Amino acid sequence: MSNSRFYLSCPYSEKDECKELGGRWDNIERKWFVPEDANRDDFKQWWPGNVSDINDFLGN
């Protein structure tokens, strides 16, 4: 299991939409995350509030 998961701020009311896009649930952290094989931009509406550019966040 990777320690570099990109966790989302997805409310319960939107969990089905996140799941349809391929989001996964981490039962230990109790948060949705973007799997490594998915496009993080597809989940932009749930990015944590302090992330405005994924490349800056990842240090690219």
N, C-alpha and C positions, 0 to 999 in steps of 0.2 A: 504494500500500500504506500502510495506517495505522500510525502509530507508537504508537497507544494500544491495542494489543491486550491483552486480558485473558488472561494466560497461566495455565495450570493446572499442578498438581503431580499429574499422572496417571501412575501406574506402567505399565510395558509390559504387565503382565498384565491391565490394565483398559482398554487402548486400544480394543478393539472396542466396549465399552460407551460410551465417550466418543464414538467415531466415529458410533455409531447415534443418539446424541442430537444430532449435528450438529457436534461438535467438529472442528476442523481442525488439521492438523499443519504447523508452521513448520519447514521443513527447514534453514533457516539457524540459527535459535535452538535447534533440536532439542527443541521443546516443543509441547504441545498448547495451543490457545487457543480462546476462545469467539468465534465470528463475531458481527458487529454485529447481525445479524438474529435471533439466538438469545437465549433467556432465560437469563441467567447463573445464576439460581437452580437451573436444571436440572442445573448442573455443580457445585453447592455441595460435594459430597463431595471435589472435587479443588481447591477454592480454596486458594491458598497459605496456609500456617499462620498468617501474621500478619493475615489478613483474616477478621473475624468478621461484619462488616456491610458489604454492598456499597455502601450509600449513604455510609457514613463513608469507605470506600476511595476512592470517586469524588468525594468532596467535595460531595455533594448534601445 
